[in-house]
Structures are given as structure tokens and as C-alpha cells.
């Protein structure tokens, strides 16, 4: 019976699970923040890249590439 009591006491004093839970909560909060940022600015960033791609296609002459 003393072994069971000691096991329960050691499990009660073990804080590894609490630390892991805190890290998981922090990770979920960071993921939510990143998702909100991507939703808020994703369309704008995609539009900027699309505009830059269009500018490169129309303004850059690819026929005069250097040889060698």
C-alpha cells in the first residue's frame, strides 16, 4: 500500500504534463494569430505578387538573354 501511496504522490508532484499543456495552448494561440493575419492580408499579398508577375512579363525582354 505504501508503494501505491508513493506512486500517487510522485504523479501529483510531476509537472511535466502541465508544462506540455501550456506549450500546446501557446502553440494553438500562435497558430490562430497566424491564421488571422493570413486571412486579413493574404488577398493583398497575393494581388501584389500577381501585379509584380504581370509587370515582369510585360516589361522584361527575355529574348536578349546572355549566352554562356
N, CA, C and O atoms as CSV, one atom per row, in Angstrom:
chain,resi,resn,atom,element,x,y,z
A,1,UNK,N,N,0.815,-1.194,0.000
A,1,UNK,CA,C,0.000,0.000,0.000
A,1,UNK,C,C,0.863,1.264,0.000
A,1,UNK,O,O,0.494,2.290,-0.570
A,2,UNK,N,N,2.006,1.161,0.646
A,2,UNK,CA,C,2.942,2.303,0.697
A,2,UNK,C,C,3.461,2.631,-0.700
A,2,UNK,O,O,3.678,3.801,-1.018
A,3,UNK,N,N,3.664,1.608,-1.540
A,3,UNK,CA,C,4.139,1.841,-2.907
A,3,UNK,C,C,3.109,2.624,-3.721
A,3,UNK,O,O,3.468,3.525,-4.478
A,4,UNK,N,N,1.851,2.286,-3.567
A,4,UNK,CA,C,0.777,2.991,-4.288
A,4,UNK,C,C,0.724,4.439,-3.826
A,4,UNK,O,O,0.575,5.353,-4.637
A,5,UNK,N,N,0.847,4.644,-2.515
A,5,UNK,CA,C,0.820,5.997,-1.968
A,5,UNK,C,C,1.980,6.815,-2.533
A,5,UNK,O,O,1.789,7.959,-2.945
A,6,UNK,N,N,3.176,6.237,-2.555
A,6,UNK,CA,C,4.348,6.931,-3.096
A,6,UNK,C,C,4.185,7.212,-4.590
A,6,UNK,O,O,4.603,8.268,-5.065
A,7,UNK,N,N,3.591,6.292,-5.328
A,7,UNK,CA,C,3.351,6.488,-6.758
A,7,UNK,C,C,2.392,7.651,-6.980
A,7,UNK,O,O,2.630,8.501,-7.838
A,8,UNK,N,N,1.313,7.689,-6.211
A,8,UNK,CA,C,0.349,8.772,-6.346
A,8,UNK,C,C,0.966,10.121,-5.981
A,8,UNK,O,O,0.686,11.127,-6.633
A,9,UNK,N,N,1.785,10.149,-4.966
A,9,UNK,CA,C,2.456,11.388,-4.568
A,9,UNK,C,C,3.406,11.851,-5.662
A,9,UNK,O,O,3.459,13.040,-5.974
A,10,UNK,N,N,4.154,10.926,-6.244
A,10,UNK,CA,C,5.094,11.312,-7.305
A,10,UNK,C,C,4.357,11.788,-8.555
A,10,UNK,O,O,4.814,12.715,-9.225
A,11,UNK,N,N,3.224,11.165,-8.876
A,11,UNK,CA,C,2.430,11.621,-10.020
A,11,UNK,C,C,1.832,13.002,-9.760
A,11,UNK,O,O,1.737,13.827,-10.668
A,12,UNK,N,N,1.439,13.239,-8.537
A,12,UNK,CA,C,0.867,14.537,-8.171
A,12,UNK,C,C,1.919,15.649,-8.263
A,12,UNK,O,O,1.600,16.768,-8.666
A,13,UNK,N,N,3.144,15.355,-7.901
A,13,UNK,CA,C,4.214,16.352,-7.905
A,13,UNK,C,C,4.851,16.545,-9.279
A,13,UNK,O,O,5.593,17.506,-9.478
A,14,UNK,N,N,4.581,15.664,-10.216
A,14,UNK,CA,C,5.161,15.750,-11.555
A,14,UNK,C,C,4.486,16.875,-12.327
A,14,UNK,O,O,3.267,16.866,-12.492
A,15,UNK,N,N,5.276,17.858,-12.809
A,15,UNK,CA,C,4.728,18.999,-13.524
A,15,UNK,C,C,5.002,18.946,-15.025
A,15,UNK,O,O,4.735,19.929,-15.716
A,16,UNK,N,N,5.515,17.860,-15.548
A,16,UNK,CA,C,5.811,17.771,-16.978
A,16,UNK,C,C,4.548,17.885,-17.821
A,16,UNK,O,O,4.570,18.522,-18.874
A,17,UNK,N,N,3.465,17.289,-17.386
A,17,UNK,CA,C,2.212,17.359,-18.130
A,17,UNK,C,C,1.667,18.777,-18.191
A,17,UNK,O,O,1.146,19.206,-19.220
A,18,UNK,N,N,1.790,19.499,-17.090
A,18,UNK,CA,C,1.322,20.882,-17.055
A,18,UNK,C,C,2.137,21.746,-18.009
A,18,UNK,O,O,1.582,22.597,-18.704
A,19,UNK,N,N,3.431,21.537,-18.045
A,19,UNK,CA,C,4.286,22.306,-18.939
A,19,UNK,C,C,3.953,22.006,-20.393
A,19,UNK,O,O,3.880,22.924,-21.211
A,20,UNK,N,N,3.752,20.750,-20.723
A,20,UNK,CA,C,3.397,20.382,-22.088
A,20,UNK,C,C,2.066,21.001,-22.477
A,20,UNK,O,O,1.904,21.465,-23.605
A,21,UNK,N,N,1.119,21.014,-21.563
A,21,UNK,CA,C,-0.187,21.615,-21.835
A,21,UNK,C,C,-0.049,23.107,-22.095
A,21,UNK,O,O,-0.693,23.643,-22.995
A,22,UNK,N,N,0.778,23.771,-21.321
A,22,UNK,CA,C,0.994,25.204,-21.525
A,22,UNK,C,C,1.607,25.467,-22.902
A,22,UNK,O,O,1.212,26.410,-23.588
A,23,UNK,N,N,2.552,24.652,-23.299
A,23,UNK,CA,C,3.161,24.826,-24.622
A,23,UNK,C,C,2.143,24.573,-25.737
A,23,UNK,O,O,2.160,25.261,-26.758
A,24,UNK,N,N,1.276,23.613,-25.552
A,24,UNK,CA,C,0.246,23.328,-26.560
A,24,UNK,C,C,-0.710,24.511,-26.672
A,24,UNK,O,O,-1.072,24.909,-27.779
A,25,UNK,N,N,-1.117,25.072,-25.550
A,25,UNK,CA,C,-2.009,26.231,-25.569
A,25,UNK,C,C,-1.329,27.407,-26.262
A,25,UNK,O,O,-1.960,28.099,-27.060
A,26,UNK,N,N,-0.065,27.639,-25.971
A,26,UNK,CA,C,0.690,28.714,-26.607
A,26,UNK,C,C,0.797,28.486,-28.117
A,26,UNK,O,O,0.648,29.423,-28.902
A,27,UNK,N,N,1.053,27.249,-28.516
A,27,UNK,CA,C,1.146,26.912,-29.933
A,27,UNK,C,C,-0.182,27.140,-30.649
A,27,UNK,O,O,-0.200,27.640,-31.774
A,28,UNK,N,N,-1.278,26.783,-30.018
A,28,UNK,CA,C,-2.606,26.996,-30.616
A,28,UNK,C,C,-2.892,28.487,-30.758
A,28,UNK,O,O,-3.435,28.914,-31.777
A,29,UNK,N,N,-2.538,29.280,-29.759
A,29,UNK,CA,C,-2.748,30.724,-29.850
A,29,UNK,C,C,-1.924,31.339,-30.971
A,29,UNK,O,O,-2.417,32.202,-31.698
A,30,UNK,N,N,-0.684,30.910,-31.119
A,30,UNK,CA,C,0.165,31.413,-32.205
A,30,UNK,C,C,-0.412,31.010,-33.553
A,30,UNK,O,O,-0.430,31.817,-34.482
A,31,UNK,N,N,-0.881,29.775,-33.672
A,31,UNK,CA,C,-1.478,29.313,-34.928
A,31,UNK,C,C,-2.717,30.136,-35.269
A,31,UNK,O,O,-2.913,30.500,-36.428
A,32,UNK,N,N,-3.548,30.430,-34.285
A,32,UNK,CA,C,-4.740,31.261,-34.523
A,32,UNK,C,C,-4.344,32.659,-34.980
A,32,UNK,O,O,-4.971,33.220,-35.878
A,33,UNK,N,N,-3.319,33.216,-34.374
A,33,UNK,CA,C,-2.840,34.543,-34.756
A,33,UNK,C,C,-2.344,34.541,-36.200
A,33,UNK,O,O,-2.657,35.453,-36.965
A,34,UNK,N,N,-1.576,33.526,-36.574
A,34,UNK,CA,C,-1.061,33.430,-37.946
A,34,UNK,C,C,-2.212,33.272,-38.936
A,34,UNK,O,O,-2.198,33.887,-40.003
A,35,UNK,N,N,-3.193,32.467,-38.599
A,35,UNK,CA,C,-4.354,32.277,-39.486
A,35,UNK,C,C,-5.103,33.595,-39.670
A,35,UNK,O,O,-5.521,33.918,-40.781
A,36,UNK,N,N,-5.274,34.354,-38.596
A,36,UNK,CA,C,-5.956,35.643,-38.709
A,36,UNK,C,C,-5.174,36.609,-39.598
A,36,UNK,O,O,-5.769,37.321,-40.406
A,37,UNK,N,N,-3.854,36.643,-39.458
A,37,UNK,CA,C,-3.020,37.523,-40.274
A,37,UNK,C,C,-3.107,37.123,-41.744
A,37,UNK,O,O,-3.239,37.985,-42.613
A,38,UNK,N,N,-3.035,35.819,-42.029
A,38,UNK,CA,C,-3.113,35.352,-43.417
A,38,UNK,C,C,-4.477,35.679,-44.011
A,38,UNK,O,O,-4.563,36.088,-45.169
A,39,UNK,N,N,-5.542,35.507,-43.236
A,39,UNK,CA,C,-6.878,35.840,-43.738
A,39,UNK,C,C,-7.010,37.332,-43.995
A,39,UNK,O,O,-7.647,37.744,-44.965
A,40,UNK,N,N,-6.416,38.136,-43.140
A,40,UNK,CA,C,-6.544,39.588,-43.265
A,40,UNK,C,C,-5.724,40.133,-44.436
A,40,UNK,O,O,-6.194,41.003,-45.170
A,41,UNK,N,N,-4.501,39.628,-44.613
A,41,UNK,CA,C,-3.597,40.198,-45.607
A,41,UNK,C,C,-3.291,39.278,-46.772
A,41,UNK,O,O,-2.568,39.674,-47.686
A,42,UNK,N,N,-3.813,38.075,-46.769
A,42,UNK,CA,C,-3.493,37.108,-47.818
A,42,UNK,C,C,-3.892,37.573,-49.202
A,42,UNK,O,O,-3.123,37.427,-50.153
A,43,UNK,N,N,-5.093,38.135,-49.328
A,43,UNK,CA,C,-5.551,38.613,-50.629
A,43,UNK,C,C,-4.709,39.755,-51.141
A,43,UNK,O,O,-4.406,39.821,-52.332
A,44,UNK,N,N,-4.323,40.662,-50.251
A,44,UNK,CA,C,-3.499,41.804,-50.633
A,44,UNK,C,C,-2.121,41.347,-51.096
A,44,UNK,O,O,-1.615,41.824,-52.112
A,45,UNK,N,N,-1.528,40.445,-50.369
A,45,UNK,CA,C,-0.196,39.951,-50.738
A,45,UNK,C,C,-0.261,39.192,-52.055
A,45,UNK,O,O,0.618,39.351,-52.903
A,46,UNK,N,N,-1.282,38.374,-52.237
A,46,UNK,CA,C,-1.429,37.634,-53.493
A,46,UNK,C,C,-1.594,38.593,-54.661
A,46,UNK,O,O,-1.034,38.363,-55.733
A,47,UNK,N,N,-2.356,39.665,-54.468
A,47,UNK,CA,C,-2.553,40.662,-55.526
A,47,UNK,C,C,-1.238,41.341,-55.868
A,47,UNK,O,O,-0.949,41.561,-57.044
A,48,UNK,N,N,-0.437,41.675,-54.867
A,48,UNK,CA,C,0.865,42.323,-55.110
A,48,UNK,C,C,1.777,41.406,-55.917
A,48,UNK,O,O,2.435,41.861,-56.852
A,49,UNK,N,N,1.825,40.116,-55.565
A,49,UNK,CA,C,2.653,39.178,-56.320
A,49,UNK,C,C,2.137,39.016,-57.749
A,49,UNK,O,O,2.922,38.915,-58.692
A,50,UNK,N,N,0.826,38.993,-57.900
A,50,UNK,CA,C,0.247,38.869,-59.238
A,50,UNK,C,C,0.568,40.107,-60.073
A,50,UNK,O,O,0.897,39.980,-61.252
A,51,UNK,N,N,0.478,41.292,-59.489
A,51,UNK,CA,C,0.824,42.520,-60.196
A,51,UNK,C,C,2.304,42.538,-60.576
A,51,UNK,O,O,2.655,42.936,-61.687
A,52,UNK,N,N,3.171,42.107,-59.659
A,52,UNK,CA,C,4.603,42.055,-59.953
A,52,UNK,C,C,4.888,41.067,-61.070
A,52,UNK,O,O,5.720,41.341,-61.935
A,53,UNK,N,N,4.221,39.932,-61.069
A,53,UNK,CA,C,4.400,38.934,-62.119
A,53,UNK,C,C,3.968,39.498,-63.471
A,53,UNK,O,O,4.647,39.295,-64.477
A,54,UNK,N,N,2.851,40.196,-63.493
A,54,UNK,CA,C,2.371,40.801,-64.734
A,54,UNK,C,C,3.358,41.860,-65.232
A,54,UNK,O,O,3.637,41.934,-66.428
A,55,UNK,N,N,3.883,42.675,-64.321
A,55,UNK,CA,C,4.865,43.693,-64.713
A,55,UNK,C,C,6.124,43.066,-65.295
A,55,UNK,O,O,6.674,43.563,-66.278
A,56,UNK,N,N,6.575,41.991,-64.698
A,56,UNK,CA,C,7.774,41.321,-65.212
A,56,UNK,C,C,7.507,40.762,-66.601
A,56,UNK,O,O,8.337,40.900,-67.500
A,57,UNK,N,N,6.359,40.135,-66.777
A,57,UNK,CA,C,6.033,39.550,-68.086
A,57,UNK,C,C,5.931,40.609,-69.174
A,57,UNK,O,O,6.328,40.363,-70.313
A,58,UNK,N,N,5.405,41.782,-68.840
A,58,UNK,CA,C,5.205,42.808,-69.861
A,58,UNK,C,C,6.411,43.707,-70.052
A,58,UNK,O,O,6.590,44.238,-71.148
A,59,UNK,N,N,7.239,43.904,-69.052
A,59,UNK,CA,C,8.317,44.887,-69.134
A,59,UNK,C,C,9.713,44.299,-69.291
A,59,UNK,O,O,10.652,45.040,-69.583
A,60,UNK,N,N,9.879,43.014,-69.110
A,60,UNK,CA,C,11.208,42.409,-69.190
A,60,UNK,C,C,11.310,41.670,-70.518
A,60,UNK,O,O,10.433,40.889,-70.889
A,61,UNK,N,N,12.419,41.941,-71.230
A,61,UNK,CA,C,12.663,41.310,-72.515
A,61,UNK,C,C,13.487,40.038,-72.293
A,61,UNK,O,O,14.681,40.104,-71.999
A,62,UNK,N,N,12.845,38.901,-72.435
A,62,UNK,CA,C,13.518,37.628,-72.202
A,62,UNK,C,C,14.267,37.130,-73.428
A,62,UNK,O,O,14.975,36.126,-73.346
A,63,UNK,N,N,14.130,37.803,-74.556
A,63,UNK,CA,C,14.787,37.319,-75.788
A,63,UNK,C,C,16.263,37.663,-75.831
A,63,UNK,O,O,17.012,37.066,-76.605
A,64,UNK,N,N,16.696,38.615,-75.015
A,64,UNK,CA,C,18.104,39.011,-75.040
A,64,UNK,C,C,18.855,38.465,-73.847
A,64,UNK,O,O,19.524,39.203,-73.124
A,65,UNK,N,N,18.738,37.163,-73.649
A,65,UNK,CA,C,19.459,36.518,-72.540
A,65,UNK,C,C,20.925,36.384,-72.890
A,65,UNK,O,O,21.265,36.124,-74.044
A,66,UNK,N,N,21.795,36.557,-71.913
A,66,UNK,CA,C,23.229,36.348,-72.170
A,66,UNK,C,C,23.528,34.870,-72.432
A,66,UNK,O,O,22.900,33.996,-71.833
A,67,UNK,N,N,24.444,34.597,-73.287
A,67,UNK,CA,C,24.814,33.214,-73.589
A,67,UNK,C,C,26.037,32.835,-72.785
A,67,UNK,O,O,26.866,33.681,-72.451
A,68,UNK,N,N,26.140,31.572,-72.480
A,68,UNK,CA,C,27.356,31.118,-71.822
A,68,UNK,C,C,27.092,30.578,-70.531
A,68,UNK,O,O,28.017,30.148,-69.841
